[in-house]
Amino acid sequence: MAPIASNLQAIRARIERAAHAAGRHAGAIELVAVSKTVPAGNIEQAHIAGQRAFGENFAQEAVAKITKLAHLSPVPVWHFIGPIQSNKTTPIAAHFQWVHSVDRDRIAQRLNAARAEGLPPLNVCIQINVSGEATKSGAQPGDAVRLADALAQLPRLRLRGLMAIPEPTTDVALQRRRFALLRELKEQLAARGHALDTLSMGMSDDLEAAIAEGATMVRVGTAIFGSRIK
């Protein structure tokens, strides 16, 4: 079995085990293969192995790969998961189906304005800085309600849920507390009438803790494609 295919099989087995341990169904958890800096040919190998959702961090690099891989069938679902610069909102809105990293009003408004009317609304998640890191992207937890209310008014966006990239740690209890904060925020927003169905949280080193706290999407790169090219 090719390494990427076997790596995908191993990650899917981890998701299955984690879901079982949490009393959840593995089918409720989507795997997004993080393909930033990964060559298009490797993404195609993952696609052949059955992977359909791919996450990218850099707009220019991503658009080139999306264009190169346009022949794939079924068509991949592309998720933008990196920090968003204002001048990149137009290509992101044109080429992606999901954006996980909306963290301020200006970016949401620009994505909404750039999304063509002929396309379905862009699925978006609000990124929350659950670790309180000064250098980490993401809105503060206290801003979640205001941002969600604002995004709900933008017709070319569809607010689906929340995303987080906690500070790396091997402390499983701390991992779970960070993910629990995101889950609790989602519950608060649901109580306000926001029909959210997505918790994008968990990566190669902490997906088990994320699944235990309700993740519906996990974003895995290194464990599928190997160490990234810098």
N, C-alpha and C positions, 0 to 999 in steps of 0.2 A: 504493500500500500504506500502511495506517495506520502512524504512527510506532512504536507499541509492537510491532506485528507485524513491521515491518522491523528494529527493534532486536533482537527475538528471533532473527530470521533471521541477523543479523550475529553475535550471540553463539554461535549454534549452529555457524556457519561457523568461528569462532575455536576452538571446542572440537574441531571436526573436524580443523583444521590442527594444533592442539597434540597431539592424540592421534596423528595420522599421524607427526608429528616424533618422538614418543616410542615409536613402534612399538606403539601400543595401538589398540584398537577404540573409536571414539567412542561406541558403544552401551553401553559399560561405565561411562560417565560421565553422571550425572544432573544436570540443571540445576535448581536451586532458585531461583525468582524471589523476591528479597527485596522484600516488599511493605509493609514498615512505613511508616506515614504515607501510603501510597498509597490513594486513594479506591477504594471497592468497584467502581465503574464501570470504572476502569482495570484492575483485576484481572480483571474479566469480559472486557475486550478481550483480555488476554493469554490467557485461557482459550479464547476463540474462535479465537485464533491457534495453539492446540494445546498451550499450557503447562498442566501439571497439578499441579506441586509449587510451593508458595508458602511463604516463610519470614517469620515475624513475630517482633517483639522485645518487644511490649508486650501483656500478657495482656488487659486490658480492651478496648483498641482491636481486638485480633484477634478476640475472641469476638463483638463486634458485627458485624464483617465476615463472619466465618464463618456467623453466623446469617442475615445478609442475602443471602449467596451460596449458601444451602443448596439452591436450585433448580437449580444447575448440574449438568449431566450430560455426561461422567462427573464424579463427585464429586471435587473437588480433594483433594490430600493436603496437609495442613497441618503445617508444621515450626516448632516453637518454637526460636528460635536466640539469644535474648537472655538476659541475666542473670536468674536466677530468685529472686524474693523468696519467703520461706516462706509468706506469706499468699496467694500466687498459684498455689500448686501444685494446688489443687482445680480451678479452671477450666482450667488447662493440661492436667491429667490427663484431664479430661472431653471436651475439644474437639480435641486434637491427636493425630496419629498418630505423630509423631516429636518428640523433644526432643534437641537437640544440645548443650545447655549445662549438663549435670550436672557439678558440680565439687566436691561434698562429700556426705558420707554423709547428713546431715540432709535435704537436698533429695531425694536418691534415696529415702529411707525415706518421706517425705511423699508423693511422687509415687506410690509403690507402694501406700500406704494409700488414696490418693484414686482410684486407677484402678478403675472399676467391674468387677466380675467378668464382667458380660455383654459387655465389650469385649475385643478381643484385647490381649495384652500391649503396653505402650507401648514403641516402639522408642526406644532412648536411645544417645547418644554421650557419652563423657566429654570435657569441654573441658579442654585442656591449655594452659598458659601457656608457649608455646615461646620467647617473647622475653624472659622474665624481668622483665616490666614490673610494677612495684609496684601500678599503678593498674588493671591489666587482670584481668578475671575469668579463672578457669581454675585447675585444680590444677597443682601443680608436677610436672614429669616424674617425679620420684622417688616420687610418690604414686600413679602410674598403676596399678601392680600391686595395691596394697592396695585402691584403689577398685574396680578391676575384679573382684577376688575378692569384695568386699562386694556389689556390684551383682548378681553372678551368683546370689546367694542370695535375691534378691527376686522372687517368682513373678509379679508383675504388670508387671515390667519385662523387656525383652529387650535385653541389651547388644549393640549392633551394631558399635560402632567408636569412633573418636576424632575430635575436632574441634579446630581451632585458628584463631585470628585473630591472626596475627603483627603486630608493629609495622610500619606502612607504610614501605616503602623502594622506591627505584627500582633498587637494587643486585640484579640478577637472581641473582647467585651467593649473596647473603645470603638472598634469598627461598627459593632451593632448599635451603639448609642448614636453615632453619627447618622447611620441609615435610619434609625428609629425617628430621629428628628425630622427627616425628610418625609417619612410616612405620616407622622403626626401633622405636618403642615398640609399634606395632601388631604387628610381627613378634615382639617379646619376649612380648607377651600371647598371641599364637597359640601360641608354644612352650610356654606354660603350660596350653594346652588351651582357651583362649577362642576360640570360633568367630566371629571378627570378619570382617565383609565391607565395612566402610565407613570411608573416610577423607574427612571433610567438611572441605575446605580449598580455598582459592582464591576470590578475589572479582574484581570488575571489573578491577582493575589488576594482578593477579598470577596469574590463572587458568592461564596457560601454564606457569609454574614449578610450580604445584601439580600439574597434569596430568603433567608430566615426572617428578614424584616419587610418582605413584601415586594421586592424588585420584580418588575414585569419586563424589563430589558436589562441585559448585562452587556457591557462593551469590552470585548477581549481582543487584544492585538498580539502581544508578544507570545502568548501561549499558542497562538495559531501560526503566525508567520515568522516567529523567531525575533531575535534582537533587531531593532530598527537601525537603518542606515542614518547616520547623523547628517 
